[in-house]
Amino acid sequence: MALRVVSLKQLKLEVLLEPGRTGDPIAEVCRRRGISRQTFYRYRRRYEAEGVSGLEPRPRVPLRPRGRIDPELEALICRLRSDHPTWGARRIRSELERSGTAPPAISTIHQTLRRNGLVAAHRPRRERADRRFERPFANDLWQIDATQVALVGGEAAWVVDCPDDHARYLLAAHACASPTGEAAWSCFLHASSNYGLPRQLLSDNHVSFTGRLFGFTVAFERRLAALGVQLINSRPSHPQTLGKLERFHRTLTEWLREQEPPADLEALQALLERFRSHYNGGAPPSRDRRPNAGRALPLAGGGEPRRARGARRGSPTRLPAACDRAQGEVDRRLLLPRTGDQHRRALRRCPRPHRGERRARARVLRR
C-alpha cells in the first residue's frame, strides 16, 4: 500500500475532527495520537479563531529576542560609545536617563555593546565586596588628595580635590603648580567656606598634609587643629583607604581628556568648575549611584551643615594664622630615624599611627 503524504496542517485538522467523527473522548483521542490535551485545546483555539490557516506551523523564535532593544535606541547606544570610548554600560545608561530617554538595563546595554563589537572580552572580575566603608552623615568625613594632569604644552599641573565621604559630593577642586600645603589649604578653605566644617578629614601621608611619619607637624595640620577638625591618615603604602578618591581621579582625568587641553592654571581651574557642576549634577560614580541619589548633602551657603554626633561648628569665623612656627623649624624631640631598618622598627613601635594620632609615638631621640 502506497504511503499517503499528509501535511502537518491536515494532520492537526484530522485530530481536531476525530472526536466528533468517532465519538471517542478527547483524552482517548489524545492518547491514541500521542499528544497532550493542552496541545489539542491549543490547536482548537487557533482553529476557532483563525480557521484552517491557524493550524500552520509557527516559528519557535520569540517575537522579541531576549536582550534585543529598539534599533534606534541600539544605534544611539553605539554612537555614545563611539563618541566616548571610556564610557561603559553604567555611564551610558545614566546619560540616556539624563537626556530623557527611557534606558534599558545595564546588562542589556552591555550585551548591545558586545554584540556590536564595541567592548572587548575580559576575564571575570572578583566578586564585589559585600561591605562598604561609608560614613552615615554628610560632613562627618571629607577626603583630600592631589592628582597630576597635563596642560596644552605638556607641562605638569596638579589638582587638589576634596569630596564628601558620605554624599560623594565634590566640595572643591583647586588647580595648582605643585601639591604644596598652601594648595591643600586653599582647597580646604574653599570647601569649608561654602559647606561648613567636617568633623574629620582623611588624607594620605604626603608631606603637604602631614609630617607624622617624620615626627613633626606641618602647617596644614596646625591649621586644622586650630579649627577643631581631626586629621586622620591612611596607612603607608595602602591607597585603598582613599579608594573613593582614587577612583574619582580616574573619572576626572577621563573627563579632562575629552576637553581641549588648558593653556594655564586659570583655564584648568575653569575646567574644574565645569566638571564639578557636571559631576555633582549627575555623573554616576561606582555602582551607578549619583553623588546626590538618596543622600544627605552638605548644605551650601551660610546654613548650618548636617554633621555627625558631637559636631558643633558651621563655617569658621576666624581662621588661624598661615604658620605658627618659624620657617624650617622642627620639633627635634620627635624626629624618627629616617633610614633602613631603624625607620621600620620605629614605625612598628608606633601603635596605630594611621588612626588620626597627631604625632607618632616614637622613642624620643636625644640630640
N, C-alpha and C positions, 0 to 999 in steps of 0.2 A: 504494500500500500504506500502510495506516494505521500511524503510529508507535506503538510499544508503550512505555508508561511503566514504567520499572523503577526501583525504589528502590535506594539505594546499598547497602543490606544484601543485597538479592537479587543485585546485580552482583558483590559480593565473593564470595558463595556460588558463583556460576557460575564465577568464576575459580578457586576452590579445587577445584571438582569437575571442571574441564575436563581436567587431566592424566589423571585416571583414566578419563574418558569417551572421550577421543580417543587416548590412549596417547602423546601428544607429551611430550617432556621439559619439565620445569618452566621451564628457561631459554627454550625456544621459546615457551611459553605467555606468559611474562612479556614477551618481546619483542613478541609479537603484541598483547598487551593494553596495552602502554605503561607497565608498572610495573617496578620493580626486584625482584630476587629477595629482597632483605631485606624489602620490603613484603609479598611473598607469604608468606614464612615468618612474619612478624608476624601476618598475618591467620589463618594456620593455627594458631598457638599460641593465639590468642584463641578460635578456633572449638573447639579441642580442650578448652580449659579451661572455657569458658562456654556453648558451644553457639552457636545462631544469634544469641542476644542479644549475644554478644560482638562481633558484626560491626556493631553500631550505631555511628554516628559519635560520636566522643568530642570534648569541647571541648578546644581548644588552650590554654586558660588553665591556668597551672601550679597544682598543688594548693595551694602556699603561695607567694603572690606575693613577689617579692624585696623585702626591707626590711620586710615586714609581721611583726608580732610578736603575741603573745597579747593579746586585747582587754583583759584585766585589767591586764597589765603596761603597755599603752599608756595606760590610764586613770590608772595610778599615776604614770607619767612626766608626763602632762599636769597632774595635781594638784600634783606637786612644782614644776613650772614656774609654775603659777598662784600657789602659796603663796610662792614665792621668785622673783620676776621677774628677778633678777640672775643666777640660776643658768643656765649653759649646759649643753650636752650632756656635756662632760667632768665638770663638777661633779655633775650628776645621776647619771652612771654611778658616780662614786665613792660617792655617798650610797646608791645601791642596793646596792653591794657591801658597804658598812659595815653595812647593815641585814640582810644575809644573803640578799638576792635575787640570783639569777644575772643579771648585767646583759648586755644586748646591746652591740654595738659602738658606739663614739661616733658614727660616721656614721649608724647605724641610729636612734639616739636623736635626732640632729639632723633626719633625714628625718621622724621621727614628729612632732617639734615643728613642722616646716614644713607637714606635711600637715594639722595641726590649727590652723594659723594663729597659732601662739604665738611665732614668730620672724619678723622682717621680713627681706626680701631685702636684701643689701648687695653692694657691689662686691667682686670678688675681692681678697684681700689680696696683698701682695707675697710672694714666696717666702721661706720661713723661712731664716734664716742657717744655713749648714752648719757653722759653728764657734761653739762656746760657750766663754765665759771662765769657768772654774771651777777652783778650787784642788783639788789631788788629795787633801788631807787635811783632816780636821776640825781646828779650832783653828789652822789656818795663817793664815787671814784672817777677821776679823769686819768687819761693816759697821755704821755707826751713822748715824742721821738722825732728823729730827723731822717730824711732820705735825700739822696743826691739826684739831681736832674741836670739836663744839658740845655744851654742857651743856643741861639742860632749859629754862632760861630764855633760851637763845640766846647765853649768854656763851661766849667762846672759851677753849678749853683746848688743851693740846699733849700729844702722846705722843712720847716719845723711845724708839726701839726699836733692838734690836741682834740681828741674825741671824748665823748662821754661813754663810760663803760656800759651803762645800762641801756641808754637810748641809741647807741651807735651814732649819735648826732655829732657832726663835725663842728666844734665850737670855734676853732680858729686855725688858720694856715698862714704861716709867715715865711716870706721869701727872704733869703739872706745869702751872703757870700760864703759863710762858713758856719758850722754848728757851734757857736760860742754860747757862753752863759747869758750874754746880753740878748742874743737872738731868742733863746729859750724863754727868757723873762718877758720879752716883748710879746711873744706868742701867748704866754700865760696871762699877761696883763690885758691883752685884747679880749681873751675869752672871759676872764673874771669881770671885766668892766661891763660886759653885756649879759652875763648869765650868773653872776654871783660867784661865791667861792665854793669849791668842793671840800669834802671832809678829808679826802686823801688824794694824792697824786702819785701815779705809778710811772716809773721810768727805768731805763737800763742803767748801766754803770759808767756811761760816758762822763768825762770829767766836767763837761758843761752842766751836768745835772747834779752830780755828787762826787765827793772825794773820799768816800768812806773806805774804799779799798786801799787808799794811800794814807789814811789816818788823819785827814784834815777835812774841814768843811769848806765848800765853795760859796760864793755869793748867792747863788740860786737857792741853796739850802737855807742860808740865813734869812733870806727874804721870805721864804715860805714859812719858816718858823716864827717870824715876826707877825705873820698873818694868822697863825694858828692852824695852818694846813700841814698835815702829816705827809711827808715824802716817804714812799716805800719803793724799793728797788728789786729788780729781778735777780735771780741767781746768775753769777758769771757763766758765760757760755751756754745760756739757756734762753734763747729768744722766744720759746713757746709761751713764756709768761706774758709777753706782749703780742700774742698771736693775732688778736683782732687788729692791732695797729699794723703789724707786718703784712697781713692780708690786705688791709686798706691801702698800703703803699702800692701794691700791685694794681689796684683799681685806679689810683691816682696817676701812676705812670702810664697806664694804658690809655687813659683819657687824654693826657697831655700829648701822647704820641699821635693822636688823631687831630691835634690842633696845629696851627702854624707855630714854629719854634719861636719863643720870646726873644727879643733882642737884648733886653736888660732885665734887671731885677724889678723895675716898675711894671714892665709888661708881664713878667711872670706873676707878680702879685695880682694884677688884674685878671689873669687867667685863673688864679687860685680862687678869687672871689666868685668868678663864674662857676667854677667847679663846685664850690661849697653850696651855692644855690641849687645846682643840678643834683648833687649828691643828697643833700638834705630833703630835696623835693621829691625823690623817688627812685634814685639808683639803687638796685637791690643788692644788699650785702649777702653774705653766705646764707644758705637755706631759704633763699627767696624771701627774706624779711627786710622790709624797708626800715630805714632808721627810725621812723616815727610810727610804725604799724603797731597799734595797741600798746604803746609805751608812753610813760610819763616823760615829757621833755623838759630840759632846763628852760626856765622862763626867761624870755628876753626882756630888755628894758630894766626899769628900776624896781620891779616887783621882787618879792622875796622868793627865791627858788626853793623847790621842794628838796629836802635833804633827809638823810637818814637820821635815825635816833641819835641824839647827842649833838646834832648840828645846831649852831646858834647864829651864824652870821649871814648877811647878804653880801652886797658889794662892799669892798673896803672903803672906809672914809679917809684913811691916811696910809700911804704906802711907805715902807721902810726906805732908808737911805740906800743909795746904789751899792755901797760897800761899807761895812762896819769894821774892816780890818785893813791895815796898810797893804799896798800892792806888794805881792810876793811874800807876805808874812805868813808863816806856817806854824801851827802848834806842834813843835818837835817832840813833845812828850808822847804823842800818839802816833808817831811815824812807824810804819811797818817795814820790815826788811823787804826789799824790792826784787831780789834776785833769787833764782834757783829754789832749792828745797826749803830754805828758810822762809821764803814768802808763802809757800804752800802750807808749811807747818803752822805759820802764824794765822793763816786764814782758817785752818781747821780748829784752832783754839777759839775762834770767834763763834759763839753759839748763835745760830740763826741770824747771820748778819743781813740776810736778804729780806727780813720781815719788818723793815722800817726802823731799825735802830739807827739813831742819828750818827753814832760813831762806833766803829768796830771795837769790840772788847779784846784788845790785844795786849800782849805783855808790854809794859811801859819800858821803853828803851832809854837808857841814860845817854846823855850827850857824850 
